[in-house]
């Protein structure tokens, strides 16, 4: 990338990215700061009640390291009857410290995962895409992620499959909740995730 293109790209950040769910009353908006592959993000998901979940809002604060791997995620979920918090951090040994809603802490490897994914969030799908650069070349990857379900705030390890045909092509994605082809912008952030949300 030339210096001119790089400086023009950096002029667009920080930015606020917003998505609207396709078929349900739910939105996500996040302020993103970029420095190379490092991301600092503060966002919120707001969801009305559906057959699948009660009404809730979830605010999050995310920091990655210089490679784009998640360092820390703080997540607060608010529902009518209560508010709960979850804190996740990855240490230098790639172990994950999870402080759950009961304020109990666990330390686990989560199969060597470097990324966190949050259900209902198109933003978090960009973390492994940007970190690996799969949106810029043809490649197939199977990556473990620390998977957070909201509003329950449960944490598990899952494998997400990505397959790209190269720049400007869709990325095939297979996760615990979807098997679809997503589109991303030049920076690797989701434009459209069929069945989940589209950027507005």
N, C-alpha and C positions, 0 to 999 in steps of 0.2 A: 504494500500500500504506500503510495507516495506521501510525502510530508503534507502536501496541500490537501489531499483527500483526508488524511488523518486529522488535520486541524479542523477541517470543516465538520467531520464526524464528531469530534470532541466538543464543538460549539453547541451541539444539540443536547448536551447533558449538563446539569441534571434535567430530568424530564419526568412528567407525570404520565403514566400509562394507565388506561382504563379499559376494562372489558365488560361486556354485557352477556349474560347467559342466553343461549338460544331459545330454550323452551320453558324456562322457569324464572320467577322473579328474584334474580340474584345479580350482583355486580361486584367488581373488584377494581380498586384504584390504588396505585402504588407510586411513590416518588422514588426514582432510581438515580443514584449517583454512580458513575463509572470512573475508574482510574485504571487503564489497561484492562486486565481481566478481573480486577477487584470490583466488587459490587457492594454498595451500601443501599439498603432499601427499607422504606417504611410504608406499609400498606394496610388496607382494610378490605375485608370481604363482608358484604351485607346481604343477608338472605332472608326472604319471607318464608313463612311456614309452607311446607310441601308435604306430600304423602311420605317422603323419605326422612325428613328432619323437621324439627321445630324451627321457628324463627330464631336467628342468631346473627351476631356480628363477630368477626374475628379480626383483631388487629395484630400486626406482626412487625418485628424489627429484625432484619437480617444483615449479617456481615460475612463476606467471604475473604479468603486470603488472596495473595497476588496471582495464584493460578486459577482462581474462580471456585475453589472448593469451599464448602460451607465451614465457617469457623463457629458461628453462633446464631441461634434463632430463639427469639423470645416471642411467645404467642399467647394472647389473651382472648378467650372466648366468652362472650356475654350472651346470656339467654334471659328470659323473663324471670326465672326463679333464682338464678345464680350467675356468678362470674368465676371463671377458672383460668389458671395460668399454667404454661408449660415452658420450660427452658431447656434448650439442647445446645451442647457445645462439644466440639471435636478438639482433642488435644494433639500434641506433637507426635504421639504414638498411634494416631488415627483411631483412638478409642473415643467413644461417644458417651458423654455424661448427660443423662436425662433426668431432670428434676420434674416429677409429674405433678398432677393436680392435687395429690394427697401430700405433696411436699416430700416425697420419698425419692432418693437418688439411686440410679443404677449406672454402671459403667460397663459398656459392651462394645465389641468390635463391629457389629452390624455388617458382617461379611466384607469389611474393608470399604464400605460406602464412603463417598466423598461429598455426596449431595443429599439435600433434604427435599422431599416432595410433600405438598399439602393437598389433600383431596379438594376438589372444586376450584383450585387455583391455577389459571393458565400461567401466571408469573413464574411459579417454581419450576415449571417444565423447562424454562430457559436455562436454568443453572447447569445441568449436564450438557445441554446442547452447546452453550457458549464455552464451557470449560474444555470440551473435547474438540470443538470446532467442526462438528459433524455437519453443520449447515453449509460449510464451505467446500466440502468434498464428498465423493461417493464412498460410503462406508456403512458397515453394519456393526452395531455394538449392543451388548447386553450388560447393563450396569446395575449393581445393587444400589438402592437408595434407602434412606431412613424415611419411612412413609408415615405421615401423620394424618389421622382421620379426625375431621371436625364435624359436628361440635363435640364429639365424644372425647377428643384429645387422647386417643390411643396411639401408640407408637409400635411399628413393626418393621422388619426388613423385607423388602420386596425387590424383584428384579424387573426393570423396565427395558424393553427392546426398542432400539432405534435403527432405522435403515434409511439412508439418504442416497439419492441418485446424483447429488452434486449441487452446486450453487443454483439458487432460484428454483429448485425442485422441492416438492413437498417431502416431508419426513414421515415415514411410516412409524407409528408408535403403538406399542402393545404394553398395557399396564394392567393392574388388577381391576380397573374400572372401565377400560376402553381399549378398542383396537381400531385405529383410525389413521388418517393421513393429515398431519397438521402443516400449516404454512407459517413461516417466520420471516422477519425483516432481516436486513443486512447485518444487524447486530445479534441476531439469534433469538430475539424476543417474539413471542407468539403473536401472529396476526389473527389466525382462525384455528380453532380446535373444534372440529365438528362434534356435536353432541355435548360440548361443554360451554364454550363462549367465543365471542369474536371481539376484536379490539375496535373501539369507537373513537 
